[in-house]
């Protein structure tokens, strides 16, 4: 019951801090829980947090799928208008969240989702070929049968879990106008993977703010963060641009690209909210050719308003050699 209480408390605190500067209007918080006892407990907890007339609270004793369907009938405008819609999906286990429902939620251009993805649990379902419901469950989770060719039985369990995550991210990116998807790996103090939080949005500002929020959490305590698609074991707190400059360079070497493409790459594939730090590292290594409308542009300046394009050059042997000796 911690997530609903924390969400409501955060809304109330933000309204209080902003005071008259709060311009978002009323907020509706809907909590969906299929277990009757948990629902009763949640209602009692939420009653103690009342008192803000601009917040409407609803608790639905239903499955996630049925609860969203009922909510869509009650408030269709929330799923089809410019009203912001944020859905945190936190199931018990790997099943219970059909992808078609997630896709429906993201059908609005102002919608965002944060999903607690049980990649381990999904991988176990995939491995359990004697499970009579296996195909049905996996098809519901991913929305189609692509998992049959995308996931491999012979892979190690850790690689299989990574494959589950990557497939789910690709499915999210396949939804119309969903261009920003990032997976936060939630790891415990001993660097043991606990679960993934997968965020999806239509707007770069949504992912920018989500990353900023994640980085404000005390990372010396219970959790650290890393992205599931980078292909490196770099924790989110180790976000030195030099660590990811090589990833950027390998992706675009030999190409000439605009700032927008680089900005999207940084948001989707690195811990950063823009590529500027990585570009500075690469220009220092003479691995870039920058074209700008500013005739007085200084080295290391990547102003998106004046930058025309960036050409990624093959690294010179001496640059690679010097980096090896410099450590």
VOPAGU-2260 file (C-alpha; in pm, 1 decimal, decimal comma):
REM VOPAGU-2260
SITE   aa  ch    i         X         Y         Z
SITE  UNK   A    0       0,0       0,0       0,0
SITE  UNK   A    1     304,9     228,7       2,4
SITE  UNK   A    2     283,9     351,4    -357,3
SITE  UNK   A    3     -71,9     498,3    -339,7
SITE  UNK   A    4       3,8     677,4     -13,5
SITE  UNK   A    5     331,4     814,6    -149,2
SITE  UNK   A    6     164,1     931,8    -470,9
SITE  UNK   A    7    -113,5    1113,5    -288,7
SITE  UNK   A    8     127,7    1267,8     -40,4
SITE  UNK   A    9     345,6    1392,7    -328,5
SITE  UNK   A   10      49,1    1560,2    -499,5
SITE  UNK   A   11     -60,6    1729,2    -177,7
SITE  UNK   A   12     292,3    1846,0     -98,4
SITE  UNK   A   13     338,4    1992,2    -446,6
SITE  UNK   A   14       8,3    2178,4    -430,2
SITE  UNK   A   15     101,2    2316,3     -89,1
SITE  UNK   A   16     449,2    2425,2    -197,5
SITE  UNK   A   17     328,0    2600,5    -511,9
SITE  UNK   A   18      28,1    2764,0    -349,3
SITE  UNK   A   19    -134,1    3009,0    -594,8
SITE  UNK   A   20     124,9    2912,2    -857,9
SITE  UNK   A   21     -46,4    2573,3    -896,1
SITE  UNK   A   22    -222,8    2604,2   -1234,3
SITE  UNK   A   23    -291,8    2240,2   -1319,2
SITE  UNK   A   24    -641,7    2244,8   -1174,6
SITE  UNK   A   25    -798,8    1947,6    -999,4
SITE  UNK   A   26    -628,7    1608,9    -979,2
SITE  UNK   A   27    -800,2    1270,8    -983,3
SITE  UNK   A   28    -611,4     981,6    -822,0
SITE  UNK   A   29    -750,8     637,6    -902,0
SITE  UNK   A   30    -615,4     326,9    -727,7
SITE  UNK   A   31    -698,3     -16,6    -870,5
SITE  UNK   A   32    -660,4    -324,6    -650,8
SITE  UNK   A   33    -828,4    -664,0    -705,3
SITE  UNK   A   34    -795,0    -786,0    -345,4
SITE  UNK   A   35   -1087,0    -685,7    -125,1
SITE  UNK   A   36    -896,0    -680,1     202,8
SITE  UNK   A   37    -621,8    -462,9      54,6
SITE  UNK   A   38    -884,6    -227,8     -88,9
SITE  UNK   A   39   -1047,6    -183,6     251,3
SITE  UNK   A   40    -711,4    -119,1     413,1
SITE  UNK   A   41    -620,3     131,5     139,9
SITE  UNK   A   42    -948,3     319,9     179,9
SITE  UNK   A   43    -886,6     357,4     553,3
SITE  UNK   A   44    -533,2     482,8     494,4
SITE  UNK   A   45    -644,8     729,3     227,9
SITE  UNK   A   46    -918,7     874,4     447,8
SITE  UNK   A   47    -651,6     995,8     688,7
SITE  UNK   A   48    -489,4    1191,8     405,1
SITE  UNK   A   49    -803,6    1380,9     302,2
SITE  UNK   A   50    -863,8    1751,7     331,8
SITE  UNK   A   51    -756,1    1876,7     -13,3
SITE  UNK   A   52   -1066,7    1968,6    -212,7
SITE  UNK   A   53    -874,5    1981,0    -542,3
SITE  UNK   A   54    -789,2    1610,4    -518,9
SITE  UNK   A   55   -1051,7    1349,0    -600,3
SITE  UNK   A   56    -975,6     993,2    -481,4
SITE  UNK   A   57   -1124,4     672,1    -616,3
SITE  UNK   A   58   -1048,5     311,9    -517,8
SITE  UNK   A   59   -1160,9      35,1    -751,9
SITE  UNK   A   60   -1175,3    -325,7    -634,2
SITE  UNK   A   61   -1104,5    -472,2    -975,9
SITE  UNK   A   62    -832,6    -624,6   -1188,3
SITE  UNK   A   63    -606,8    -379,5   -1369,2
SITE  UNK   A   64    -773,7    -451,4   -1702,1
SITE  UNK   A   65   -1129,8    -420,0   -1570,2
SITE  UNK   A   66   -1043,8    -114,9   -1361,4
SITE  UNK   A   67    -896,0      73,0   -1657,5
SITE  UNK   A   68   -1194,5     -24,5   -1874,9
SITE  UNK   A   69   -1437,9     110,4   -1614,3
SITE  UNK   A   70   -1233,5     426,2   -1569,3
SITE  UNK   A   71   -1231,9     483,0   -1945,4
SITE  UNK   A   72   -1611,4     461,4   -1948,2
SITE  UNK   A   73   -1643,4     702,8   -1654,6
SITE  UNK   A   74   -1389,2     958,0   -1779,5
SITE  UNK   A   75   -1328,5     906,8   -2154,2
SITE  UNK   A   76   -1182,3    1257,1   -2183,0
SITE  UNK   A   77    -880,6    1152,8   -1975,8
SITE  UNK   A   78    -784,6     896,6   -2241,0
SITE  UNK   A   79    -835,3    1108,0   -2550,1
SITE  UNK   A   80    -773,5    1476,4   -2471,5
SITE  UNK   A   81    -489,2    1709,2   -2379,6
SITE  UNK   A   82    -542,5    1637,5   -2010,5
SITE  UNK   A   83    -227,7    1479,9   -1862,7
SITE  UNK   A   84    -260,1    1111,9   -1774,8
SITE  UNK   A   85       7,2     933,4   -1570,4
SITE  UNK   A   86     -38,2     564,6   -1488,2
SITE  UNK   A   87     191,8     375,0   -1250,4
SITE  UNK   A   88     146,4       2,8   -1315,3
SITE  UNK   A   89     269,1    -208,3   -1025,0
SITE  UNK   A   90     136,4    -566,0   -1053,5
SITE  UNK   A   91     193,8    -855,3    -816,8
SITE  UNK   A   92     404,0   -1084,2   -1036,5
SITE  UNK   A   93     457,5   -1109,3   -1408,6
SITE  UNK   A   94      98,5   -1135,1   -1531,3
SITE  UNK   A   95    -215,3    -924,6   -1502,9
SITE  UNK   A   96    -105,7    -635,7   -1727,0
SITE  UNK   A   97    -209,5    -708,9   -2088,0
SITE  UNK   A   98      -4,9    -506,2   -2333,0
SITE  UNK   A   99    -319,1    -404,1   -2521,0
SITE  UNK   A  100    -431,2    -212,3   -2211,0
SITE  UNK   A  101     -94,0     -37,1   -2182,6
SITE  UNK   A  102    -115,8      54,7   -2552,6
SITE  UNK   A  103    -466,9     192,2   -2501,4
SITE  UNK   A  104    -346,2     411,3   -2214,2
SITE  UNK   A  105     -65,1     546,5   -2431,8
SITE  UNK   A  106    -310,4     623,2   -2710,7
SITE  UNK   A  107    -339,2     979,3   -2579,4
SITE  UNK   A  108     -48,7    1208,1   -2670,1
SITE  UNK   A  109     -48,1    1344,2   -2315,1
SITE  UNK   A  110     -24,4    1006,4   -2143,1
SITE  UNK   A  111     272,7     845,5   -1971,6
SITE  UNK   A  112     325,1     512,1   -1798,1
SITE  UNK   A  113     572,5     384,8   -1541,5
SITE  UNK   A  114     567,3       4,8   -1530,6
SITE  UNK   A  115     717,3    -224,4   -1269,5
SITE  UNK   A  116     826,6    -493,4   -1513,8
SITE  UNK   A  117     896,2    -834,7   -1363,2
SITE  UNK   A  118    1143,3    -945,0   -1630,0
SITE  UNK   A  119    1258,2   -1236,5   -1411,1
SITE  UNK   A  120     902,2   -1362,5   -1372,4
SITE  UNK   A  121     832,7   -1330,4   -1744,5
SITE  UNK   A  122    1153,5   -1518,3   -1822,1
SITE  UNK   A  123    1045,8   -1800,0   -1589,0
SITE  UNK   A  124     710,9   -1824,4   -1767,6
SITE  UNK   A  125     899,8   -1848,6   -2097,2
SITE  UNK   A  126    1123,0   -2126,3   -1961,2
SITE  UNK   A  127     825,2   -2325,4   -1826,3
SITE  UNK   A  128     723,8   -2502,8   -2146,4
SITE  UNK   A  129     506,8   -2745,3   -1947,7
SITE  UNK   A  130     283,0   -2453,9   -1841,0
SITE  UNK   A  131     -47,1   -2498,0   -2026,2
SITE  UNK   A  132    -113,1   -2123,1   -2010,3
SITE  UNK   A  133     238,7   -2019,3   -2118,3
SITE  UNK   A  134     160,2   -1906,1   -2473,4
SITE  UNK   A  135    -153,9   -1723,9   -2367,1
SITE  UNK   A  136      25,3   -1544,2   -2084,4
SITE  UNK   A  137     325,2   -1435,6   -2292,7
SITE  UNK   A  138     108,1   -1319,7   -2583,2
SITE  UNK   A  139     -96,4   -1108,4   -2341,4
SITE  UNK   A  140     218,0    -961,0   -2181,1
SITE  UNK   A  141     375,9    -859,3   -2514,6
SITE  UNK   A  142      60,6    -800,7   -2717,1
SITE  UNK   A  143     141,5   -1050,3   -2993,3
SITE  UNK   A  144     345,8   -1362,3   -3067,6
SITE  UNK   A  145     674,1   -1187,9   -3147,8
SITE  UNK   A  146     820,2   -1329,8   -2825,6
SITE  UNK   A  147     842,6   -1670,1   -2998,5
SITE  UNK   A  148    1123,5   -1550,2   -3225,9
SITE  UNK   A  149    1267,8   -1275,0   -3005,4
SITE  UNK   A  150    1339,0   -1486,4   -2695,7
SITE  UNK   A  151    1573,5   -1785,6   -2692,6
SITE  UNK   A  152    1550,1   -2087,2   -2460,3
SITE  UNK   A  153    1921,8   -2169,4   -2478,6
SITE  UNK   A  154    2036,7   -1831,1   -2342,7
SITE  UNK   A  155    2153,5   -1785,6   -1985,5
SITE  UNK   A  156    1883,5   -1668,6   -1749,3
SITE  UNK   A  157    2036,4   -1321,8   -1710,8
SITE  UNK   A  158    2052,7   -1275,7   -2089,9
SITE  UNK   A  159    1698,3   -1404,7   -2122,4
SITE  UNK   A  160    1579,3   -1145,1   -1869,2
SITE  UNK   A  161    1763,4    -878,8   -2068,3
SITE  UNK   A  162    1589,6   -1002,8   -2381,6
SITE  UNK   A  163    1251,9    -974,9   -2210,0
SITE  UNK   A  164    1327,1    -616,5   -2114,0
SITE  UNK   A  165    1449,6    -519,5   -2461,0
SITE  UNK   A  166    1149,3    -679,2   -2629,3
SITE  UNK   A  167     909,6    -496,8   -2396,8
SITE  UNK   A  168    1083,6    -165,9   -2463,6
SITE  UNK   A  169    1065,1    -221,4   -2838,6
SITE  UNK   A  170     694,0    -298,9   -2810,6
SITE  UNK   A  171     638,8      28,6   -2624,6
SITE  UNK   A  172     829,4     218,9   -2892,1
SITE  UNK   A  173     603,3      58,0   -3149,4
SITE  UNK   A  174     301,1     243,6   -3009,7
SITE  UNK   A  175     208,7     549,4   -3214,0
SITE  UNK   A  176     414,2     856,8   -3118,8
SITE  UNK   A  177     577,7     687,3   -2819,0
SITE  UNK   A  178     938,4     789,1   -2883,0
SITE  UNK   A  179    1082,4     802,8   -2533,0
SITE  UNK   A  180    1131,8     478,7   -2341,4
SITE  UNK   A  181    1387,2     421,9   -2067,5
SITE  UNK   A  182    1434,1     132,3   -1826,2
SITE  UNK   A  183    1565,7     200,1   -1478,1
SITE  UNK   A  184    1723,4    -105,9   -1319,1
SITE  UNK   A  185    1652,1     -93,3    -948,6
SITE  UNK   A  186    1940,8    -254,9    -763,9
SITE  UNK   A  187    1991,3    -313,2    -393,8
SITE  UNK   A  188    2291,3    -211,0    -188,5
SITE  UNK   A  189    2480,6    -529,2    -287,8
SITE  UNK   A  190    2420,8    -453,3    -658,1
SITE  UNK   A  191    2157,5    -727,2    -684,5
SITE  UNK   A  192    1887,7    -655,5    -940,3
SITE  UNK   A  193    1548,8    -616,0    -771,3
SITE  UNK   A  194    1322,9    -510,1   -1058,2
SITE  UNK   A  195    1289,6    -278,3   -1357,3
SITE  UNK   A  196    1090,9      41,8   -1380,2
SITE  UNK   A  197    1009,6     111,5   -1745,2
SITE  UNK   A  198     897,0     461,3   -1836,3
SITE  UNK   A  199     727,9     553,9   -2165,6
SITE  UNK   A  200     621,0     894,4   -2292,9
SITE  UNK   A  201     535,6    1084,3   -2610,1
SITE  UNK   A  202     725,1    1391,4   -2497,5
SITE  UNK   A  203    1099,4    1436,1   -2432,7
SITE  UNK   A  204    1019,4    1660,5   -2137,1
SITE  UNK   A  205     843,8    1369,7   -1967,3
SITE  UNK   A  206    1153,7    1149,5   -1974,2
SITE  UNK   A  207    1376,7    1444,0   -1883,2
SITE  UNK   A  208    1174,1    1510,3   -1567,9
SITE  UNK   A  209    1157,4    1140,7   -1482,4
SITE  UNK   A  210    1536,5    1110,6   -1499,3
SITE  UNK   A  211    1578,4    1422,2   -1288,9
SITE  UNK   A  212    1339,0    1280,7   -1030,1
SITE  UNK   A  213    1523,5     948,0   -1019,4
SITE  UNK   A  214    1856,9    1118,8    -966,5
SITE  UNK   A  215    1730,3    1307,6    -663,2
SITE  UNK   A  216    1682,8     981,1    -473,2
SITE  UNK   A  217    1959,7     900,5    -224,5
SITE  UNK   A  218    2162,7     650,8    -422,6
SITE  UNK   A  219    2396,2     570,9    -134,6
SITE  UNK   A  220    2105,8     405,3      42,1
SITE  UNK   A  221    1877,8     130,3     -79,5
SITE  UNK   A  222    1890,7     163,8    -456,9
SITE  UNK   A  223    2103,5     256,3    -752,4
SITE  UNK   A  224    1993,3     290,6   -1110,6
SITE  UNK   A  225    2117,7     177,9   -1448,8
SITE  UNK   A  226    1962,5     147,0   -1792,0
SITE  UNK   A  227    1878,3    -193,8   -1933,7
SITE  UNK   A  228    1976,1    -116,8   -2291,9
SITE  UNK   A  229    2319,8      38,2   -2264,9
SITE  UNK   A  230    2502,7    -293,9   -2272,1
SITE  UNK   A  231    2735,6    -195,6   -1989,7
SITE  UNK   A  232    2737,6    -258,5   -1616,0
SITE  UNK   A  233    2750,7     112,4   -1536,4
SITE  UNK   A  234    2528,2     225,4   -1253,6
SITE  UNK   A  235    2313,0     531,2   -1300,4
SITE  UNK   A  236    2506,2     723,4   -1034,0
SITE  UNK   A  237    2830,1     675,1   -1233,6
SITE  UNK   A  238    2705,2     908,2   -1503,5
SITE  UNK   A  239    3036,0    1058,7   -1614,9
SITE  UNK   A  240    2989,7    1162,0   -1981,3
SITE  UNK   A  241    3322,1     998,6   -2068,5
SITE  UNK   A  242    3173,8     658,5   -1981,4
SITE  UNK   A  243    2903,2     695,7   -2244,5
SITE  UNK   A  244    3084,2     897,9   -2512,5
SITE  UNK   A  245    3208,0     572,9   -2667,5
SITE  UNK   A  246    2850,1     444,3   -2691,0
SITE  UNK   A  247    2745,8     761,5   -2873,4
SITE  UNK   A  248    3046,9     745,6   -3105,2
SITE  UNK   A  249    2999,0     378,6   -3196,0
SITE  UNK   A  250    2634,3     443,6   -3277,8
SITE  UNK   A  251    2692,8     733,0   -3518,1
SITE  UNK   A  252    3051,8     692,5   -3646,0
SITE  UNK   A  253    3066,3     775,6   -4017,0
SITE  UNK   A  254    2731,1     959,9   -4006,2
SITE  UNK   A  255    2627,2    1324,9   -4011,3
SITE  UNK   A  256    2327,8    1389,0   -3785,4
SITE  UNK   A  257    2132,4    1680,0   -3641,3
SITE  UNK   A  258    2094,2    1774,5   -3278,1
SITE  UNK   A  259    1740,4    1635,7   -3246,0
SITE  UNK   A  260    1854,0    1283,3   -3329,4
SITE  UNK   A  261    2141,9    1307,8   -3082,3
SITE  UNK   A  262    1910,6    1446,8   -2816,1
SITE  UNK   A  263    1667,1    1157,7   -2860,3
SITE  UNK   A  264    1954,1     907,5   -2841,3
SITE  UNK   A  265    2082,9    1059,7   -2517,9
SITE  UNK   A  266    1737,3    1044,5   -2360,5
SITE  UNK   A  267    1659,7     688,8   -2468,5
SITE  UNK   A  268    1999,3     521,0   -2438,7
SITE  UNK   A  269    2204,7     701,1   -2171,6
SITE  UNK   A  270    2146,3     838,4   -1820,4
SITE  UNK   A  271    2164,2    1195,3   -1952,7
SITE  UNK   A  272    1890,7    1436,8   -2054,7
SITE  UNK   A  273    2094,2    1571,6   -2350,2
SITE  UNK   A  274    2409,9    1474,5   -2544,1
SITE  UNK   A  275    2620,3    1785,2   -2475,3
SITE  UNK   A  276    2856,2    1637,6   -2217,5
SITE  UNK   A  277    2932,4    1337,0   -2437,8
SITE  UNK   A  278    2980,9    1558,8   -2743,6
SITE  UNK   A  279    3233,3    1773,4   -2553,7
SITE  UNK   A  280    3433,8    1462,3   -2469,2
SITE  UNK   A  281    3431,7    1348,0   -2831,2
SITE  UNK   A  282    3526,6    1689,9   -2970,1
SITE  UNK   A  283    3818,6    1700,4   -2729,1
SITE  UNK   A  284    3923,2    1363,8   -2874,9
SITE  UNK   A  285    3895,9    1510,2   -3227,7
SITE  UNK   A  286    3626,7    1257,0   -3313,3
SITE  UNK   A  287    3372,6    1516,7   -3429,7
SITE  UNK   A  288    3324,8    1772,4   -3704,3
SITE  UNK   A  289    3071,7    2034,9   -3598,3
SITE  UNK   A  290    2877,2    2261,1   -3833,5
SITE  UNK   A  291    2716,4    2566,2   -3675,2
SITE  UNK   A  292    2549,1    2888,6   -3787,9
SITE  UNK   A  293    2749,6    3071,9   -3521,5
SITE  UNK   A  294    3077,4    3188,3   -3680,4
SITE  UNK   A  295    3219,9    3252,7   -3332,5
SITE  UNK   A  296    3133,9    2909,8   -3197,1
SITE  UNK   A  297    3379,5    2793,9   -2933,3
SITE  UNK   A  298    3503,0    2440,7   -2892,2
SITE  UNK   A  299    3267,0    2250,3   -2664,6
SITE  UNK   A  300    2966,0    2472,7   -2740,4
SITE  UNK   A  301    2671,0    2265,7   -2864,7
SITE  UNK   A  302    2389,7    2519,0   -2862,4
SITE  UNK   A  303    2092,4    2342,8   -3019,5
SITE  UNK   A  304    1966,3    2670,4   -3170,7
SITE  UNK   A  305    2280,2    2725,8   -3377,7
SITE  UNK   A  306    2407,5    2370,6   -3430,4
SITE  UNK   A  307    2341,5    2248,5   -3785,4
SITE  UNK   A  308    2497,8    1902,0   -3777,9
SITE  UNK   A  309    2761,7    1680,8   -3621,0
SITE  UNK   A  310    2976,8    1443,1   -3824,6
SITE  UNK   A  311    3124,4    1152,9   -3629,1
SITE  UNK   A  312    3477,8    1082,1   -3748,2
SITE  UNK   A  313    3673,8     757,2   -3709,5
SITE  UNK   A  314    3905,7     791,8   -3415,8
SITE  UNK   A  315    4268,7     852,6   -3490,4
SITE  UNK   A  316    4511,1     586,3   -3374,0
SITE  UNK   A  317    4704,4     835,9   -3163,4
SITE  UNK   A  318    4386,3     942,6   -2984,9
SITE  UNK   A  319    4303,2     583,4   -2890,7
SITE  UNK   A  320    4663,3     519,2   -2789,1
SITE  UNK   A  321    4680,9     830,3   -2570,0
SITE  UNK   A  322    4357,7     733,9   -2398,4
SITE  UNK   A  323    4500,6     393,4   -2313,5
SITE  UNK   A  324    4813,8     545,1   -2157,1
SITE  UNK   A  325    4615,4     817,5   -1980,8
SITE  UNK   A  326    4398,1     551,2   -1816,7
